[in-house]
Amino acid sequence: MVVDFCSHAFVVLSPLPSNDPASTWWSQFMFVGATSLACASAGVMPAAQSLALSTLQGRKMAEKEEITRLQGGTERLPAEQEAAPEPGRLFGAISVLQAVGQSVVGVFIYHSLGGPGV
């Protein structure tokens, strides 16, 4: 996530090209380097979703083991305890957080920092 943040910051902070050819080369180099760095961080969101899903499954397995231990080692669990974790709810919550972050918080920050109006 730090690489993703830095790549976006470098794109914003890269110098604008001027009439000087040396300056133009440097600004192009900075822009291409920063956007290439963004490619290295493209897997952040899929990795975070995979981590969240495996954490959800691990938590469900740990709860199942704890209930089995508390019941004295019986293998059969009640039907409500046999239910599988619900990844749809997890990914729904992640989608809501992404939408709010991109549509509301991002726009608010952009305009509060003096971005041009739409």
N, CA, C and O atoms as CSV, one atom per row, in Angstrom:
chain,resi,resn,atom,element,x,y,z
A,1,MET,N,N,0.822,-1.183,0.000
A,1,MET,CA,C,0.000,0.000,0.000
A,1,MET,C,C,0.870,1.252,0.000
A,1,MET,O,O,0.490,2.276,-0.567
A,2,VAL,N,N,2.026,1.170,0.631
A,2,VAL,CA,C,2.943,2.305,0.644
A,2,VAL,C,C,3.449,2.585,-0.775
A,2,VAL,O,O,3.571,3.742,-1.179
A,3,VAL,N,N,3.742,1.522,-1.524
A,3,VAL,CA,C,4.210,1.685,-2.904
A,3,VAL,C,C,3.114,2.340,-3.741
A,3,VAL,O,O,3.397,3.206,-4.570
A,4,ASP,N,N,1.862,1.926,-3.525
A,4,ASP,CA,C,0.743,2.511,-4.259
A,4,ASP,C,C,0.613,3.998,-3.942
A,4,ASP,O,O,0.447,4.818,-4.846
A,5,PHE,N,N,0.688,4.340,-2.672
A,5,PHE,CA,C,0.609,5.747,-2.264
A,5,PHE,C,C,1.763,6.549,-2.868
A,5,PHE,O,O,1.555,7.645,-3.388
A,6,CYS,N,N,2.969,6.004,-2.797
A,6,CYS,CA,C,4.137,6.723,-3.316
A,6,CYS,C,C,4.048,6.915,-4.827
A,6,CYS,O,O,4.420,7.968,-5.345
A,7,SER,N,N,3.553,5.896,-5.537
A,7,SER,CA,C,3.466,6.042,-6.993
A,7,SER,C,C,2.513,7.168,-7.374
A,7,SER,O,O,2.804,7.946,-8.282
A,8,HIS,N,N,1.386,7.259,-6.694
A,8,HIS,CA,C,0.448,8.347,-6.992
A,8,HIS,C,C,1.035,9.707,-6.585
A,8,HIS,O,O,0.843,10.707,-7.278
A,9,ALA,N,N,1.736,9.730,-5.478
A,9,ALA,CA,C,2.363,10.987,-5.048
A,9,ALA,C,C,3.438,11.425,-6.044
A,9,ALA,O,O,3.565,12.615,-6.333
A,10,PHE,N,N,4.212,10.473,-6.572
A,10,PHE,CA,C,5.254,10.824,-7.541
A,10,PHE,C,C,4.659,11.343,-8.844
A,10,PHE,O,O,5.234,12.230,-9.475
A,11,VAL,N,N,3.510,10.797,-9.256
A,11,VAL,CA,C,2.860,11.301,-10.468
A,11,VAL,C,C,2.453,12.751,-10.269
A,11,VAL,O,O,2.641,13.581,-11.158
A,12,VAL,N,N,1.900,13.055,-9.110
A,12,VAL,CA,C,1.461,14.423,-8.832
A,12,VAL,C,C,2.651,15.368,-8.699
A,12,VAL,O,O,2.588,16.509,-9.157
A,13,LEU,N,N,3.717,14.912,-8.087
A,13,LEU,CA,C,4.862,15.780,-7.821
A,13,LEU,C,C,5.866,15.851,-8.970
A,13,LEU,O,O,6.803,16.648,-8.916
A,14,SER,N,N,5.688,15.034,-10.004
A,14,SER,CA,C,6.649,15.083,-11.113
A,14,SER,C,C,6.556,16.445,-11.799
A,14,SER,O,O,5.468,17.005,-11.932
A,15,PRO,N,N,7.696,16.972,-12.231
A,15,PRO,CA,C,7.693,18.319,-12.814
A,15,PRO,C,C,6.996,18.340,-14.171
A,15,PRO,O,O,7.022,17.361,-14.917
A,16,LEU,N,N,6.384,19.459,-14.470
A,16,LEU,CA,C,5.752,19.649,-15.774
A,16,LEU,C,C,6.826,19.947,-16.809
A,16,LEU,O,O,7.828,20.584,-16.485
A,17,PRO,N,N,6.639,19.499,-18.048
A,17,PRO,CA,C,7.645,19.782,-19.071
A,17,PRO,C,C,7.677,21.274,-19.424
A,17,PRO,O,O,6.658,21.963,-19.370
A,18,SER,N,N,8.844,21.743,-19.779
A,18,SER,CA,C,8.994,23.134,-20.209
A,18,SER,C,C,9.566,23.137,-21.626
A,18,SER,O,O,9.613,22.093,-22.277
A,19,ASN,N,N,9.991,24.280,-22.097
A,19,ASN,CA,C,10.551,24.381,-23.440
A,19,ASN,C,C,11.968,23.831,-23.532
A,19,ASN,O,O,12.464,23.583,-24.631
A,20,ASP,N,N,12.620,23.639,-22.398
A,20,ASP,CA,C,13.981,23.111,-22.373
A,20,ASP,C,C,13.955,21.597,-22.625
A,20,ASP,O,O,13.266,20.886,-21.893
A,21,PRO,N,N,14.672,21.076,-23.623
A,21,PRO,CA,C,14.632,19.636,-23.920
A,21,PRO,C,C,15.093,18.763,-22.754
A,21,PRO,O,O,14.563,17.670,-22.554
A,22,ALA,N,N,16.074,19.236,-21.983
A,22,ALA,CA,C,16.549,18.453,-20.841
A,22,ALA,C,C,15.455,18.335,-19.782
A,22,ALA,O,O,15.294,17.278,-19.172
A,23,SER,N,N,14.716,19.396,-19.566
A,23,SER,CA,C,13.622,19.382,-18.601
A,23,SER,C,C,12.494,18.486,-19.072
A,23,SER,O,O,11.885,17.780,-18.268
A,24,THR,N,N,12.206,18.505,-20.374
A,24,THR,CA,C,11.154,17.662,-20.924
A,24,THR,C,C,11.494,16.195,-20.736
A,24,THR,O,O,10.633,15.404,-20.353
A,25,TRP,N,N,12.745,15.821,-21.004
A,25,TRP,CA,C,13.167,14.443,-20.822
A,25,TRP,C,C,13.008,14.012,-19.367
A,25,TRP,O,O,12.515,12.920,-19.085
A,26,TRP,N,N,13.426,14.869,-18.458
A,26,TRP,CA,C,13.366,14.527,-17.034
A,26,TRP,C,C,11.915,14.370,-16.574
A,26,TRP,O,O,11.609,13.440,-15.828
A,27,SER,N,N,11.027,15.251,-16.999
A,27,SER,CA,C,9.631,15.142,-16.577
A,27,SER,C,C,8.984,13.886,-17.155
A,27,SER,O,O,8.188,13.235,-16.478
A,28,GLN,N,N,9.317,13.538,-18.404
A,28,GLN,CA,C,8.791,12.303,-18.984
A,28,GLN,C,C,9.320,11.082,-18.244
A,28,GLN,O,O,8.575,10.137,-17.983
A,29,PHE,N,N,10.590,11.100,-17.910
A,29,PHE,CA,C,11.189,10.001,-17.165
A,29,PHE,C,C,10.520,9.826,-15.805
A,29,PHE,O,O,10.224,8.702,-15.399
A,30,MET,N,N,10.283,10.917,-15.109
A,30,MET,CA,C,9.632,10.850,-13.794
A,30,MET,C,C,8.211,10.309,-13.914
A,30,MET,O,O,7.789,9.482,-13.106
A,31,PHE,N,N,7.473,10.773,-14.921
A,31,PHE,CA,C,6.098,10.323,-15.096
A,31,PHE,C,C,6.038,8.834,-15.435
A,31,PHE,O,O,5.239,8.096,-14.859
A,32,VAL,N,N,6.870,8.401,-16.358
A,32,VAL,CA,C,6.886,6.981,-16.739
A,32,VAL,C,C,7.344,6.125,-15.560
A,32,VAL,O,O,6.791,5.048,-15.336
A,33,GLY,N,N,8.320,6.571,-14.820
A,33,GLY,CA,C,8.776,5.829,-13.646
A,33,GLY,C,C,7.691,5.708,-12.584
A,33,GLY,O,O,7.506,4.642,-11.997
A,34,ALA,N,N,6.984,6.787,-12.342
A,34,ALA,CA,C,5.934,6.766,-11.319
A,34,ALA,C,C,4.761,5.888,-11.732
A,34,ALA,O,O,4.218,5.152,-10.908
A,35,THR,N,N,4.366,5.960,-12.997
A,35,THR,CA,C,3.255,5.108,-13.435
A,35,THR,C,C,3.683,3.646,-13.512
A,35,THR,O,O,2.855,2.759,-13.303
A,36,SER,N,N,4.941,3.374,-13.804
A,36,SER,CA,C,5.440,1.998,-13.771
A,36,SER,C,C,5.443,1.465,-12.347
A,36,SER,O,O,5.167,0.287,-12.120
A,37,LEU,N,N,5.750,2.317,-11.402
A,37,LEU,CA,C,5.700,1.921,-9.994
A,37,LEU,C,C,4.271,1.586,-9.585
A,37,LEU,O,O,4.050,0.716,-8.743
A,38,ALA,N,N,3.307,2.273,-10.178
A,38,ALA,CA,C,1.902,1.975,-9.890
A,38,ALA,C,C,1.535,0.565,-10.353
A,38,ALA,O,O,0.688,-0.088,-9.743
A,39,CYS,N,N,2.162,0.098,-11.417
A,39,CYS,CA,C,1.914,-1.273,-11.893
A,39,CYS,C,C,2.400,-2.298,-10.872
A,39,CYS,O,O,1.803,-3.365,-10.729
A,40,ALA,N,N,3.462,-1.984,-10.174
A,40,ALA,CA,C,3.984,-2.901,-9.167
A,40,ALA,C,C,3.029,-3.040,-7.986
A,40,ALA,O,O,3.049,-4.051,-7.285
A,41,SER,N,N,2.203,-2.037,-7.769
A,41,SER,CA,C,1.273,-2.086,-6.646
A,41,SER,C,C,-0.150,-2.409,-7.087
A,41,SER,O,O,-1.093,-2.226,-6.317
A,42,ALA,N,N,-0.313,-2.886,-8.318
A,42,ALA,CA,C,-1.652,-3.183,-8.829
A,42,ALA,C,C,-2.310,-4.350,-8.106
A,42,ALA,O,O,-3.535,-4.470,-8.131
A,43,GLY,N,N,-1.542,-5.197,-7.475
A,43,GLY,CA,C,-2.098,-6.357,-6.790
A,43,GLY,C,C,-2.485,-6.123,-5.348
A,43,GLY,O,O,-2.800,-7.074,-4.632
A,44,VAL,N,N,-2.467,-4.877,-4.903
A,44,VAL,CA,C,-2.777,-4.591,-3.499
A,44,VAL,C,C,-4.210,-4.984,-3.159
A,44,VAL,O,O,-4.443,-5.656,-2.154
A,45,MET,N,N,-5.160,-4.580,-3.974
A,45,MET,CA,C,-6.562,-4.848,-3.645
A,45,MET,C,C,-6.902,-6.335,-3.734
A,45,MET,O,O,-7.563,-6.839,-2.826
A,46,PRO,N,N,-6.491,-7.067,-4.771
A,46,PRO,CA,C,-6.753,-8.504,-4.751
A,46,PRO,C,C,-6.076,-9.217,-3.582
A,46,PRO,O,O,-6.641,-10.155,-3.020
A,47,ALA,N,N,-4.881,-8.787,-3.215
A,47,ALA,CA,C,-4.202,-9.405,-2.080
A,47,ALA,C,C,-4.938,-9.113,-0.776
A,47,ALA,O,O,-5.045,-9.989,0.082
A,48,ALA,N,N,-5.444,-7.898,-0.621
A,48,ALA,CA,C,-6.201,-7.554,0.587
A,48,ALA,C,C,-7.500,-8.346,0.657
A,48,ALA,O,O,-7.901,-8.780,1.737
A,49,GLN,N,N,-8.163,-8.540,-0.483
A,49,GLN,CA,C,-9.392,-9.334,-0.492
A,49,GLN,C,C,-9.104,-10.795,-0.172
A,49,GLN,O,O,-9.875,-11.428,0.549
A,50,SER,N,N,-8.030,-11.333,-0.685
A,50,SER,CA,C,-7.650,-12.714,-0.387
A,50,SER,C,C,-7.321,-12.891,1.092
A,50,SER,O,O,-7.705,-13.886,1.708
A,51,LEU,N,N,-6.608,-11.918,1.654
A,51,LEU,CA,C,-6.294,-11.968,3.079
A,51,LEU,C,C,-7.564,-11.909,3.923
A,51,LEU,O,O,-7.693,-12.640,4.905
A,52,ALA,N,N,-8.497,-11.045,3.546
A,52,ALA,CA,C,-9.748,-10.928,4.291
A,52,ALA,C,C,-10.548,-12.222,4.216
A,52,ALA,O,O,-11.125,-12.650,5.215
A,53,LEU,N,N,-10.588,-12.849,3.044
A,53,LEU,CA,C,-11.330,-14.094,2.890
A,53,LEU,C,C,-10.698,-15.228,3.680
A,53,LEU,O,O,-11.413,-15.996,4.324
A,54,SER,N,N,-9.391,-15.351,3.648
A,54,SER,CA,C,-8.740,-16.409,4.411
A,54,SER,C,C,-8.846,-16.156,5.913
A,54,SER,O,O,-8.914,-17.107,6.692
A,55,THR,N,N,-8.861,-14.902,6.327
A,55,THR,CA,C,-9.073,-14.583,7.740
A,55,THR,C,C,-10.481,-14.976,8.168
A,55,THR,O,O,-10.675,-15.514,9.258
A,56,LEU,N,N,-11.460,-14.709,7.313
A,56,LEU,CA,C,-12.841,-15.092,7.600
A,56,LEU,C,C,-12.972,-16.603,7.738
A,56,LEU,O,O,-13.621,-17.086,8.666
A,57,GLN,N,N,-12.364,-17.351,6.824
A,57,GLN,CA,C,-12.430,-18.810,6.885
A,57,GLN,C,C,-11.680,-19.352,8.092
A,57,GLN,O,O,-12.136,-20.300,8.731
A,58,GLY,N,N,-10.532,-18.757,8.410
A,58,GLY,CA,C,-9.771,-19.195,9.585
A,58,GLY,C,C,-10.519,-18.933,10.876
A,58,GLY,O,O,-10.490,-19.749,11.798
A,59,ARG,N,N,-11.192,-17.786,10.941
A,59,ARG,CA,C,-11.977,-17.473,12.139
A,59,ARG,C,C,-13.122,-18.472,12.315
A,59,ARG,O,O,-13.408,-18.904,13.431
A,60,LYS,N,N,-13.771,-18.833,11.216
A,60,LYS,CA,C,-14.884,-19.788,11.288
A,60,LYS,C,C,-14.376,-21.153,11.735
A,60,LYS,O,O,-15.033,-21.824,12.531
A,61,MET,N,N,-13.220,-21.572,11.239
A,61,MET,CA,C,-12.648,-22.855,11.660
A,61,MET,C,C,-12.270,-22.831,13.132
A,61,MET,O,O,-12.481,-23.817,13.838
A,62,ALA,N,N,-11.715,-21.725,13.606
A,62,ALA,CA,C,-11.343,-21.613,15.017
A,62,ALA,C,C,-12.582,-21.652,15.914
A,62,ALA,O,O,-12.553,-22.275,16.975
A,63,GLU,N,N,-13.661,-20.998,15.502
A,63,GLU,CA,C,-14.908,-21.047,16.277
A,63,GLU,C,C,-15.454,-22.465,16.335
A,63,GLU,O,O,-15.941,-22.912,17.373
A,64,LYS,N,N,-15.369,-23.168,15.209
A,64,LYS,CA,C,-15.854,-24.542,15.136
A,64,LYS,C,C,-15.053,-25.455,16.069
A,64,LYS,O,O,-15.629,-26.284,16.774
A,65,GLU,N,N,-13.732,-25.302,16.070
A,65,GLU,CA,C,-12.885,-26.093,16.951
A,65,GLU,C,C,-13.160,-25.780,18.421
A,65,GLU,O,O,-13.168,-26.685,19.255
A,66,GLU,N,N,-13.383,-24.521,18.739
A,66,GLU,CA,C,-13.661,-24.133,20.129
A,66,GLU,C,C,-14.980,-24.727,20.603
A,66,GLU,O,O,-15.074,-25.211,21.731
A,67,ILE,N,N,-15.990,-24.693,19.758
A,67,ILE,CA,C,-17.290,-25.260,20.144
A,67,ILE,C,C,-17.162,-26.763,20.324
A,67,ILE,O,O,-17.730,-27.325,21.260
A,68,THR,N,N,-16.421,-27.419,19.439
A,68,THR,CA,C,-16.217,-28.864,19.569
A,68,THR,C,C,-15.489,-29.178,20.868
A,68,THR,O,O,-15.827,-30.143,21.554
A,69,ARG,N,N,-14.503,-28.376,21.206
A,69,ARG,CA,C,-13.748,-28.611,22.451
A,69,ARG,C,C,-14.630,-28.411,23.670
A,69,ARG,O,O,-14.550,-29.180,24.628
A,70,LEU,N,N,-15.482,-27.375,23.643
A,70,LEU,CA,C,-16.359,-27.101,24.773
A,70,LEU,C,C,-17.449,-28.156,24.927
A,70,LEU,O,O,-17.949,-28.366,26.032
A,71,GLN,N,N,-17.826,-28.822,23.840
A,71,GLN,CA,C,-18.846,-29.864,23.905
A,71,GLN,C,C,-18.264,-31.206,24.311
A,71,GLN,O,O,-18.975,-32.211,24.335
A,72,GLY,N,N,-17.007,-31.231,24.622
A,72,GLY,CA,C,-16.387,-32.464,25.087
A,72,GLY,C,C,-15.899,-33.354,23.972
A,72,GLY,O,O,-15.788,-34.566,24.160
A,73,GLY,N,N,-15.612,-32.804,22.844
A,73,GLY,CA,C,-15.030,-33.573,21.758
A,73,GLY,C,C,-16.036,-34.226,20.835
A,73,GLY,O,O,-15.642,-35.007,19.969
A,74,THR,N,N,-17.321,-33.936,20.985
A,74,THR,CA,C,-18.296,-34.511,20.051
A,74,THR,C,C,-18.100,-33.882,18.687
A,74,THR,O,O,-17.841,-32.685,18.562
A,75,GLU,N,N,-18.228,-34.706,17.681
A,75,GLU,CA,C,-17.961,-34.249,16.321
A,75,GLU,C,C,-19.131,-33.508,15.696
A,75,GLU,O,O,-18.925,-32.675,14.814
A,76,ARG,N,N,-20.345,-33.789,16.126
A,76,ARG,CA,C,-21.523,-33.203,15.493
A,76,ARG,C,C,-21.833,-31.841,16.107
A,76,ARG,O,O,-21.961,-31.708,17.324
A,77,LEU,N,N,-21.950,-30.834,15.246
A,77,LEU,CA,C,-22.278,-29.486,15.695
A,77,LEU,C,C,-23.710,-29.166,15.321
A,77,LEU,O,O,-24.243,-29.752,14.379
A,78,PRO,N,N,-24.352,-28.243,16.040
A,78,PRO,CA,C,-25.689,-27.807,15.638
A,78,PRO,C,C,-25.657,-27.209,14.231
A,78,PRO,O,O,-24.611,-26.767,13.757
A,79,ALA,N,N,-26.814,-27.202,13.572
A,79,ALA,CA,C,-26.896,-26.742,12.185
A,79,ALA,C,C,-26.438,-25.301,12.027
A,79,ALA,O,O,-25.806,-24.965,11.025
A,80,GLU,N,N,-26.742,-24.440,12.996
A,80,GLU,CA,C,-26.320,-23.037,12.873
A,80,GLU,C,C,-24.812,-22.878,12.987
A,80,GLU,O,O,-24.251,-21.900,12.494
A,81,GLN,N,N,-24.147,-23.843,13.640
A,81,GLN,CA,C,-22.693,-23.792,13.754
A,81,GLN,C,C,-22.013,-24.400,12.526
A,81,GLN,O,O,-20.839,-24.127,12.273
A,82,GLU,N,N,-22.741,-25.225,11.759
A,82,GLU,CA,C,-22.185,-25.857,10.571
A,82,GLU,C,C,-22.140,-24.913,9.381
A,82,GLU,O,O,-21.482,-25.208,8.384
A,83,ALA,N,N,-22.827,-23.786,9.469
A,83,ALA,CA,C,-22.923,-22.874,8.332
A,83,ALA,C,C,-21.540,-22.381,7.914
A,83,ALA,O,O,-20.686,-22.079,8.748
A,84,ALA,N,N,-21.349,-22.310,6.611
A,84,ALA,CA,C,-20.078,-21.829,6.061
A,84,ALA,C,C,-20.002,-20.310,6.193
A,84,ALA,O,O,-21.031,-19.638,6.263
A,85,PRO,N,N,-18.790,-19.773,6.228
A,85,PRO,CA,C,-18.671,-18.310,6.259
A,85,PRO,C,C,-19.281,-17.711,4.998
A,85,PRO,O,O,-19.309,-18.350,3.947
A,86,GLU,N,N,-19.762,-16.494,5.113
A,86,GLU,CA,C,-20.446,-15.853,3.998
A,86,GLU,C,C,-19.518,-14.839,3.322
A,86,GLU,O,O,-19.434,-13.687,3.748
A,87,PRO,N,N,-18.824,-15.273,2.269
A,87,PRO,CA,C,-17.911,-14.339,1.597
A,87,PRO,C,C,-18.652,-13.228,0.862
A,87,PRO,O,O,-18.080,-12.166,0.618
A,88,GLY,N,N,-19.916,-13.453,0.505
A,88,GLY,CA,C,-20.680,-12.400,-0.179
A,88,GLY,C,C,-20.841,-11.171,0.688
A,88,GLY,O,O,-20.742,-10.043,0.206
A,89,ARG,N,N,-21.088,-11.389,1.962
A,89,ARG,CA,C,-21.208,-10.249,2.884
A,89,ARG,C,C,-19.875,-9.509,3.017
A,89,ARG,O,O,-19.833,-8.280,3.059
A,90,LEU,N,N,-18.799,-10.277,3.081
A,90,LEU,CA,C,-17.467,-9.687,3.200
A,90,LEU,C,C,-17.142,-8.826,1.988
A,90,LEU,O,O,-16.729,-7.675,2.133
A,91,PHE,N,N,-17.327,-9.382,0.786
A,91,PHE,CA,C,-17.005,-8.626,-0.415
A,91,PHE,C,C,-17.984,-7.482,-0.641
A,91,PHE,O,O,-17.620,-6.467,-1.235
A,92,GLY,N,N,-19.216,-7.634,-0.177
A,92,GLY,CA,C,-20.162,-6.523,-0.231
A,92,GLY,C,C,-19.702,-5.361,0.629
A,92,GLY,O,O,-19.776,-4.203,0.220
A,93,ALA,N,N,-19.225,-5.681,1.826
A,93,ALA,CA,C,-18.728,-4.631,2.721
A,93,ALA,C,C,-17.480,-3.955,2.142
A,93,ALA,O,O,-17.332,-2.736,2.229
A,94,ILE,N,N,-16.592,-4.748,1.555
A,94,ILE,CA,C,-15.397,-4.167,0.940
A,94,ILE,C,C,-15.783,-3.259,-0.227
A,94,ILE,O,O,-15.189,-2.196,-0.407
A,95,SER,N,N,-16.771,-3.669,-1.016
A,95,SER,CA,C,-17.224,-2.850,-2.148
A,95,SER,C,C,-17.824,-1.533,-1.684
A,95,SER,O,O,-17.600,-0.491,-2.300
A,96,VAL,N,N,-18.587,-1.580,-0.596
A,96,VAL,CA,C,-19.169,-0.349,-0.058
A,96,VAL,C,C,-18.060,0.588,0.406
A,96,VAL,O,O,-18.113,1.790,0.142
A,97,LEU,N,N,-17.061,0.050,1.091
A,97,LEU,CA,C,-15.952,0.885,1.552
A,97,LEU,C,C,-15.186,1.496,0.375
A,97,LEU,O,O,-14.801,2.665,0.424
A,98,GLN,N,N,-14.965,0.710,-0.680
A,98,GLN,CA,C,-14.284,1.246,-1.863
A,98,GLN,C,C,-15.105,2.348,-2.521
A,98,GLN,O,O,-14.564,3.390,-2.891
A,99,ALA,N,N,-16.399,2.124,-2.667
A,99,ALA,CA,C,-17.254,3.118,-3.325
A,99,ALA,C,C,-17.306,4.410,-2.529
A,99,ALA,O,O,-17.232,5.497,-3.101
A,100,VAL,N,N,-17.431,4.299,-1.222
A,100,VAL,CA,C,-17.464,5.500,-0.387
A,100,VAL,C,C,-16.117,6.218,-0.445
A,100,VAL,O,O,-16.069,7.446,-0.518
A,101,GLY,N,N,-15.036,5.464,-0.413
A,101,GLY,CA,C,-13.711,6.077,-0.469
A,101,GLY,C,C,-13.452,6.782,-1.774
A,101,GLY,O,O,-12.870,7.867,-1.781
A,102,GLN,N,N,-13.871,6.192,-2.892
A,102,GLN,CA,C,-13.601,6.781,-4.195
A,102,GLN,C,C,-14.598,7.871,-4.556
A,102,GLN,O,O,-14.220,8.892,-5.131
A,103,SER,N,N,-15.863,7.667,-4.226
A,103,SER,CA,C,-16.901,8.599,-4.675
A,103,SER,C,C,-17.132,9.758,-3.724
A,103,SER,O,O,-17.474,10.857,-4.162
A,104,VAL,N,N,-16.957,9.538,-2.457
A,104,VAL,CA,C,-17.284,10.575,-1.478
A,104,VAL,C,C,-16.019,11.171,-0.873
A,104,VAL,O,O,-15.772,12.370,-1.004
A,105,VAL,N,N,-15.222,10.342,-0.212
A,105,VAL,CA,C,-14.053,10.849,0.501
A,105,VAL,C,C,-13.008,11.393,-0.484
A,105,VAL,O,O,-12.440,12.461,-0.255
A,106,GLY,N,N,-12.753,10.663,-1.576
A,106,GLY,CA,C,-11.772,11.124,-2.552
A,106,GLY,C,C,-12.146,12.448,-3.177
A,106,GLY,O,O,-11.299,13.330,-3.325
A,107,VAL,N,N,-13.402,12.597,-3.545
A,107,VAL,CA,C,-13.867,13.849,-4.149
A,107,VAL,C,C,-13.804,14.989,-3.135
A,107,VAL,O,O,-13.425,16.109,-3.477
A,108,PHE,N,N,-14.172,14.703,-1.897
A,108,PHE,CA,C,-14.118,15.728,-0.855
A,108,PHE,C,C,-12.679,16.207,-0.642
A,108,PHE,O,O,-12.430,17.409,-0.553
A,109,ILE,N,N,-11.751,15.281,-0.562
A,109,ILE,CA,C,-10.352,15.657,-0.353
A,109,ILE,C,C,-9.827,16.433,-1.558
A,109,ILE,O,O,-9.112,17.422,-1.403
A,110,TYR,N,N,-10.187,15.979,-2.759
A,110,TYR,CA,C,-9.730,16.645,-3.975
A,110,TYR,C,C,-10.206,18.102,-4.008
A,110,TYR,O,O,-9.429,19.007,-4.310
A,111,HIS,N,N,-11.473,18.317,-3.698
A,111,HIS,CA,C,-11.999,19.678,-3.744
A,111,HIS,C,C,-11.518,20.523,-2.566
A,111,HIS,O,O,-11.358,21.737,-2.697
A,112,SER,N,N,-11.288,19.889,-1.418
A,112,SER,CA,C,-10.803,20.665,-0.272
A,112,SER,C,C,-9.343,21.085,-0.464
A,112,SER,O,O,-8.889,22.046,0.157
A,113,LEU,N,N,-8.603,20.367,-1.325
A,113,LEU,CA,C,-7.225,20.760,-1.600
A,113,LEU,C,C,-7.119,21.763,-2.745
A,113,LEU,O,O,-6.021,22.148,-3.147
A,114,GLY,N,N,-8.267,22.176,-3.261
A,114,GLY,CA,C,-8.263,23.230,-4.278
A,114,GLY,C,C,-8.277,22.726,-5.699
A,114,GLY,O,O,-7.860,23.441,-6.610
A,115,GLY,N,N,-8.747,21.510,-5.913
A,115,GLY,CA,C,-8.848,20.995,-7.274
A,115,GLY,C,C,-9.874,21.775,-8.067
A,115,GLY,O,O,-10.798,22.348,-7.490
A,116,PRO,N,N,-9.725,21.804,-9.388
A,116,PRO,CA,C,-10.704,22.552,-10.198
A,116,PRO,C,C,-12.080,21.941,-10.111
A,116,PRO,O,O,-12.213,20.723,-9.991
A,117,GLY,N,N,-13.107,22.766,-10.169
A,117,GLY,CA,C,-14.482,22.306,-10.088
A,117,GLY,C,C,-14.906,21.568,-11.344
A,117,GLY,O,O,-14.347,21.755,-12.424
A,118,VAL,N,N,-15.900,20.734,-11.169
A,118,VAL,CA,C,-16.411,19.968,-12.303
A,118,VAL,C,C,-17.591,20.676,-12.908
A,118,VAL,O,O,-18.170,20.192,-13.881
